[in-house]
Amino acid sequence: MLHIPLLRFGVPYNSVDVATTPHHRTGKPFVEMSQANVGLISRDLLKQHEAREALQRFTVAELVAMCKAAAPVFLEGTLPVGDAVQSPQDYLEQLNATTGMPFAMGTRNMGRVAAVLENLEAILRGLTRGLDFGVLDRGYGDVNGGAVSFFPRAQALGVVLPNNSPGVHGLWLPSIALKTPLVLRPGSAEPWTPYRLIQALIEVGIPREAFCFYPSGHAGAGEIVRSTGRSMFFGDVSAVGTVAGDPRVELHGPGYSKLFIGADRIAHWKDYIDLIAASVVENGGRSCVNASGVWVPSHAAEIADALAERLAKVEPRAADDARAEIAPFVDPNVAARISQQIDAGLDEAGAEDVTAKYRKGSRLVEQHGATYLLPTVVRCDDSSHPLANREFLFPYVSVVQMTEEEAVAAPECFGPTLVVTALTDDRHAIDRLLGSDLVGRLNLGPIQTNRIVWDQPHEGNLFEHLYGRRAFQKMGTDPIYSLAGVGNE
């Protein structure tokens, strides 16, 4: 059986404690992973400053260039995985074995992650708002005639990773170019992508000391969050709630992403069905940027019906079918519980599973040796219904009929929302959205909720998470840093 070791500052280490992840179809053990206990993690991370020093030997520009060079290696290379090697096809098969992700979806996610590496310079320009990278190399510099200096908030970035989609791994990649080592705790079913990325980055010259890879239980994840000065934490509502409110932790939980159609555009709702469907279904509906709600001032029944008819055509397909659009659940019990939660919500008045009339049988199906939840569209008569603002790990979307007061007051009725695509030309509605702290990302116009642009942060700002700006003055003869007025007060 394949064994994945720990990486202790890039050095493989087989621990006594191991955990086994089964194949999602057969249930038989597929991969064994060494486990890092709290003591090992805490001892190792006493040396995280040494890992940072290894990255400090390079400029940001050099690290960006190496990350770009790692993109084709990640996509096409044969790389180590434990004592074995992994081709791109091996990666897709292993990813499918433990997560159920079809090859076509895995390939698309590989491309998304590689694109982050390829476009890292543009991403950093967006995160830093165009800062000269040399300022980070020197620690200070001159920007628009003023002195600036930034300090690292942490010696390393801890990341507690999920199992839902390989695409999320693009979020921590800029850390390397920002000279911040990584301490990764992979999901139990998805160690493949972070491990492969680490090997690709080491292959092109990034110091191996910059990477710690610690498969572990909840205690190990907690120790990583405690022992690193800054961290990213991925999880569901119950998981992220354990660290909510800690400014050292950047949370990535449910997105509750939505499309909002204003009263001025609602008569043209048919023009947006393709946009809505793509926002809901792409990547199997597994991402926090997938739409889980469509909020409208009228025509909710018609929109829900048209969307349900469209999404009911999406069906389970074999792992090697290039047309596969949804992925199975590794644990059939999880799928059954989700379906039961939806049914329980439907027992309350004011909601209807509109897809039920277009599909044959239950939304919970067994096909190709695995368990699937079929795309589900629920029409809600008002925003207070329990199913109006929910998110699940498959293509689920509620079409919510807003009251006139809610439509005028949007987005306050939405609740915290990662992405809002606003289909309206109403200036008052746009101003409310622009002024709301409930909206993480705002798309004005017919833009999919899951469309990413390189010069915009996905969620939060990793540069501001990792670096703080200090007040700074310098006297000297260097013309670059001889700033008017500095030292003359």
N, C-alpha and C positions, 0 to 999 in steps of 0.2 A: 504494500500500500504506500502511496505517495505520502511523504512526511514534509511538512512545512516548518522550518525552525523559527525560533526567535531571531531577530537581528538586533544585536546589542552594539550600537554605534557602527552598524554595517557588518559586524562579524556574526556569522551564523552560530547558533547555540541550541542544542537539543536539550530540553529540560526533562526532568523526571515526570512531571505532570503533563499529560496530553489530553486532548479532547478530539473526538471523532465526529465528522460531519458525514451524514449518509447521502447517497444518491437520491434525488427527489422522486424518481419513479420506482426504483427497486427497493428502497429503504435499506439497502446494504451499505456498510461502511465504505466511504469513498476516499476520504482524505483525513489524515491525522495531523493535528497541529500541536506543537509545543505550547505550553501555557506559562505565562509569566505571573508569578505571584507578587503580592504587594511589596514584600521585602526586597525582591530582586529589582523591581521597578524603582523603588525609593532609593536604593543604593546606587543604581546606575545613574539616576538623574542628578546625583550630587556632582556629576561631571559634565552636565549639559553645556557649561560655559566652554569646555574644551571643543565641543562640536561646533559651537559658534565661531570659535577662533579659526577652525579649519575653513569655514566659508569666508571669513574676513580676508583671507589671502587673495581673494578674487574681487574684481570690480563687479558692480551690478551688470554692466554691459557684457562682461565675460560670462557671467552666470546665465544671462538671458540667451546668449548665443549657444551655450551648451544645452540649455533646455530645448531650444529650437532643434538642435542636432539630435536630441533624444526622440523627437516625434517619429521619424521613420524607423528608428530602432524599436520603439514600442509597437508600432504597427506591423513591422515586417520581420523583426529579428527573432532568432532562437536564443532564449535567455535562460539562466538558471532558475529553477524552482526547487528549493531544497537540494538534494543530491542528484536530481534529474534535470532535464532541460525541457523547455516549453516553446513550441512553435506557435505561431498565431492560431492555427487550427486547434492545437492542443488547448490553448487558452479558451477558445470559444466552447469547446466540448466540456472543459472543466467548469467553466462558468455555468453552462447549461445544467451540468450534473447536480450542482449544489444550489442553484437559484431557480432553475427552470427557464431561464431566459433563452428564447429561440436564437439561433445563430444570426439571423438577419438583424434582430434588435441588438445583439451583442456587437455585431460589426459596426452598426451605426453609432453605438456608444463608444467603441474604440476610436472611431473617427472624431467624435466630439472631444474626447480627452486629448487626442493628438493635436487637434486644432487649438486647444488651449496652449500647449507647448509651442506650437508654431506661431501663435499670435501673442505671445507673452509680453512682448514690448508694448503693443497697443493696450493690452490689459493693464500693465503697470502705469502707462501714461494716464489711463482713465482713473485708476485707483489713487494716484498721487497728484492728479489734476495738472499733469504736464511738468512735474518737478524734474529738474536736471538730475539724472541718476548720480552724477558726480557728487552731489550734495550728501548723499548717503554714504559714498565711499570716504569722503573727507570728514563727515560729521557736521559740516557747516558750509555755508556758501552765501552767494548773493542772488536774490530773486527779485526782479523788478525794482532794483535799487535799494533793497532792504536786506538786512542780515537774517538768515534763518539757520536753525540748528535742530536736528531731530535726534532723539535718544530711543534705544530699543526698550520696549516695555517688558520684554521677556528674553531669556536666553534660548528658549525653544518654544515651538508651538505644539501643544498636545491636541490630537484629533481623535475623537471617539466616533468611529465610522459606522454606517448602516449597511444593510443588505439589499436595499430596494433597487438601486440602479448604479452601474459603473460610472455614469455621467457625473455623479456628485464629486468624484475624485479630482475633477478639474478645479474644484474650489480651493483646495489646499496647495496646489502646485505653485502659485506665485510666492509662497513662503520661501522657497529655495532661492529665487532671484533676489528676494529681500533679505538674504543672509541670515535666515532664521531656520535652524535645524528642525526636524520633524520627529515627533514621537507619536506613532500611529497605533491605535488599537482597532484592528479590522473587525468587521462583522463576522460572525461565526460561519456564515454561508458564503461570504464574498471576500476572501483574502486575496483572490487572484489578481485583481486590478491594482491595488496598492503595491503588492509585492512585485508585479511585473514593471510598474512604473519606477520603483526604486532601482531595480536591476538595469533598466534602460538608462536612467540618469547616472548611475555609477559607471556604466559602460562608456559614456561620453566624457567622463572626467570629473563629475561632481564628487567631492570627497565622500567616501562611504561613511565616515564618522557622522555625517549629517543626518543619518537615518537610524531611528530605533523603530522596531516593529514588534509589538507585544500583544499577540493574541491572549486574551484573558477574560475573566468573568467580570461581574459588575464591580467587585472590589478593586480589581486592577484598573478598570476604566476610571473609577473615582480617584485613585492614586495619581493617575496621569493628569487629571484635571487639577488636583491639589498641588502637584509637584512642578508643573510648568506654569510660568507666569501668565500665559495666555493660552486659550484653548478654543476649539470648535467642537460642538457637541450635536450629533445628529440623533434623532429619535422621535418616537410618537409622543402624544400628549403626556402620558404618565412618566416617560423617561425624561423629557426635557424639563418637566416640572421640578425635578430634584435639584436642578442648578439654575432655575429661573431667578432673575434678579441679581445674579453675580456678574458685575461688569467685566470680569476677567474672561467670561465665557461667551462666545458668539454662538447663539442657539440657531439650529436649523431643524425646526419641527414641521408640523403640518402647515401648508401655505394658505389654504382656503382661498385659492386664487379664483377670480371671478371675471365675467364679462358683464358690463352694464350698458344697456341700451337706453338712451334718453328718449323722452317723449317726442323730441323733434325728429328722431330717426326710426322710431319703432314701426312706422308704417312700412319701412323697407327691410323688415326682419328677414325676409327670404334671402336677401343678398348676403346674409351673414352665417347661414347654416353651415357652409363648408368651413368657415373660419372657426366656428364654435366646435364642430366635430373634431377638427384637427387639434384644437386646444385641449380637448378632453381625452382623445385616444392615443395620440403619439407617445411613444415610449411605454406603451401599455398602461397609461394612466398612472404610472408609479411615481411621478415626480411632484414635488411641491409646487412647481410652476404649471402643472396641468390644471385646467379649469375644473372646479368642482361645483361651480354655481353660475347660473345665468339669471341676472336680476333685471326685471323689466316692469314698466308701469302698466302694461296691457299686453294682450295677445299671448299670455303665458301658455294657454292650452294649445294654441296652434304651433307655437315654437316647440313645445315639448313633444308634440305629436310628430312634427317633421324631423326633429332630432332623433327621436326614438326609432323611427322608421329607418333612418340612416345608420344608426349605431347597431341596430339589430342584425345588420348584414355582417358585422364583425364576428368571426367564429374561431374556435380553437383550431390550430393547425399543428402539424408535426414540427419538431425542433428544427429540421433542415428545410422547411418550406419557406421560400423567400417572401411569401405573402403574409407570414405570421405577424399579427399586430398586438396580440396579448400574450401574457406569460401565465403559466400555472402557479398555484401556491405550493410551496415546498411542504407546508404542513396543512393537510386537508382540514384539520380541526379549526384552523384560523379562518379559512374560507367559509366554513360552516357557521362560525360565530358571527362573522361579518354579515352573512346573508340573514341570519336570525335577527341581528340588530336592525337591519333594514325592514324586515317583516314586522318587527315590534313597533317601529316607527309608523309603518303603514296602517297599523291597527288603530292609530289615532286619526280622528277625522281631519280632513283638510289636505290629504296627500294621496297621490296615485302613482303606482309604478306603470308608466305609460308604455314601457318596452314590453310589458307582459303580453300585450295583444299581438305583438309582432314576432315573438319568439315561440318556439315549441317547447313547452315544459318549463322547468325551473331555471333560475339564473345560475344555480349551482350545478355544474355538470362534471361528469367523469369522461374524459376523452384522451386518447393517445397515452394511456397509462398514467394520467395525472388529473388533478382537480383544478377546475377553472371557475371563475365568476364571470358571467357574461356582462357586457356593458349595460348599465342601468340608468335610465332617465326617470327621475321622480318629479312630478309637478306638485308644487306646494302652494296652497291658496294664500298663505301669508308667511311673513319672515319669522314668526315665532314658532313655527312647527319644528319639532326635533330633527327632521331631516333636511331642513332648509339650509343649514350651514354646517355640513358634515363633509368629511374627506376620508376616503378609503383607498386601499392599495390596489385599485383596479379602476377601469373607466366608469366612474360614478359621477353624475351631475344632477343637481336639482335646478329646476326652472322655477324661480320664485316670483310670485305676483306681489309687487310692492303696492302699498297704499299711496294715494296722492301725496300725503304728508311725507312718507318715506322717500318717494321719488324726488321731492323738493329738497329734503334734508340729506340725501346721500352725499358722502359715504358713511355717515355716522351709524346707519342701521346695518352696515356690512359686518362690523366688528373688525378686529385686526386681520389684514389681508396682505399677503405677500405681493401679489400682482393684481392690478385692476386694468383691464382693457376697456376703455370708455369709448363707446360709439355714440358720440353726441357732438354737436357744434354749439351747444348752449353755453355761452360764456360764464354764466352764473354757476352751472354745474361743474364746468372745468375748474373754475376758481375754488370751489369747495373741495374738489379732489386734490388740487395743488396745495391747498392749505391744510390738508388732513395729515395727522401723524399716524393714522391707522393704515395708510397705504404705503407699502414698502417700495414697490415699483409701479410706475404709471405709464401705460401705453395709450396715447391719444390717437384714435383712428383704428382701422381694421388690421390690427397686429395680433398674432397669436400670443396667448399668455406665456407660452413656452418658447418664444423666440428670444434668443440671447444675442446681445451685441457686445463686442469685445471691450469697448471703452466705457462700459457701464458696469458697476458692481452688480453681482447676482443678488446677494442678500448681505447687507452690512458692507463694511469697507475694510478689507483685510489689512491694508496699509495703516489705516488709522487704528486698527486693533493692535497692530504690532509695534507701531511707532508713535511717540508723543512729540510735540513741538515745545521746545523750551525758549524762554527769552534769551537773547544772545547779543553780545557786543564784542568787537575785536578791534584793537589798534594794531597797525602794522603798515609796512610799505608795499606789501603785495597788492598790485593794482586790482586784482580780482576781488579782494576783500577790504580794500580801503573805502569804506562806506561814508558818504557825506553825513557829517554830524555825529558819527560814532566817536565816543571818547571826548567830545567837546562840551558836554553838559556840565 
